[in-house]
Amino acid sequence: MNVGPIRAVLDRAAGAGRELRLWWRDDDAVTATPELDRLLALARAVGAPVAIAAIPARLHVSLRMRLRDEAGARILVHGLAHANHAAPGRKKAEFGDDRPLGTLAADAGAGLARARDLAGPLLLPVFVPPWNRVTATLTPLLPGLGYAGLSTFGTVRPCPDLVVLNTHLDPVDWRGSRGALESLALAAALERALADRQDAPIGLLTHHLMFDEPHWAATAEILECLATHPAVRFPSLEELWSAEGRHCTVTCLMT
């Protein structure tokens, strides 16, 4: 991958005197795998903490055992079962508006409870809805269920009483070949994220279990570009979630 366009965006940000906070979320983990080992090795190589959004209903204790010696890794709550409950013809969603609100709240609470049992001290009580879609009627209930944060992808909308970090950069061309996304498209996404909210952290989203070699290569090059740029810093996940406080916004992609 030619990361020149991405580096050019970072250079312009640096020229404007901006320091960019980056964070990294990887979705769909359930257990320790060779692919997870590769992800963690990449995280160590670039010095970037990684938040593992794990599926509670399928979560295995081996994931916690594998991550316990990885200083920068933490586990987030990726819904409950990553099951699609959307009506035929609608975009996939586990926590969309096709089910009663009480059912959604019960499932979100069950996901957090199971994640706490299996992830232990590695857990950050952050809700990551599968497919990055959550109905706006559920988000106000999340703090009462025990969640401190929320993470999705893309455009921001107000969401009080939750610490929210969005993701913005995804190296997979989901709407096309599902291969590695071109660097110009990633650079454009980075530009949009920088313009969306000037001081907000920018998130990289990956899915290690579906990566082929071109995906791995592209992700490694993107991370190296980001991690070595003087305008970029990867804070710890705890620092990011606490620093954002109550002044955050959230994506609610129910479109």
PEPE-V556982 format. One record per backbone hydrogen bond with DSSP energy under -1.0 kcal/mol. CO is the residue of the C=O (numbers start at 0). NH is the residue of the N-H. If there is no record, write none. Layout:
BEGIN
CO,NH + CO,NH
END
This chain:
BEGIN
2,6 + 3,7 + 4,8 + 5,9 + 6,10 + 7,11 + 8,12 + 9,13 + 10,14 + 11,15 + 12,17 + 13,16 + 19,232 + 20,201 + 22,203 + 23,50 + 24,205 + 25,52 + 28,54 + 29,59 + 32,36 + 33,37 + 34,38 + 35,39 + 36,40 + 37,41 + 38,42 + 39,43 + 40,44 + 41,45 + 42,46 + 42,47 + 49,73 + 50,25 + 51,75 + 52,27 + 52,28 + 53,77 + 54,57 + 55,58 + 59,62 + 60,64 + 61,65 + 62,66 + 63,67 + 66,69 + 69,72 + 73,51 + 74,123 + 75,53 + 76,78 + 76,127 + 79,56 + 86,89 + 92,84 + 94,134 + 99,103 + 100,104 + 101,105 + 102,106 + 103,107 + 104,108 + 105,109 + 106,110 + 107,111 + 108,112 + 109,113 + 110,114 + 111,115 + 112,116 + 113,117 + 114,118 + 115,119 + 118,121 + 119,122 + 121,74 + 123,125 + 124,147 + 124,148 + 125,76 + 126,150 + 128,131 + 129,132 + 134,137 + 134,138 + 137,140 + 140,144 + 141,146 + 142,145 + 147,162 + 148,126 + 149,164 + 151,166 + 156,249 + 162,149 + 166,153 + 168,204 + 170,180 + 171,173 + 172,175 + 172,177 + 178,172 + 181,185 + 182,186 + 183,187 + 184,188 + 185,189 + 186,190 + 187,191 + 188,192 + 189,193 + 190,194 + 191,195 + 192,196 + 196,199 + 201,22 + 202,167 + 202,168 + 203,24 + 205,26 + 206,209 + 211,215 + 212,216 + 213,217 + 214,218 + 215,219 + 216,220 + 217,221 + 218,222 + 219,223 + 220,224 + 221,225 + 222,226 + 223,227 + 225,228 + 228,231 + 230,19 + 232,21 + 235,239 + 236,240 + 237,241 + 238,242 + 239,243 + 243,246 + 249,156 + 251,253
END
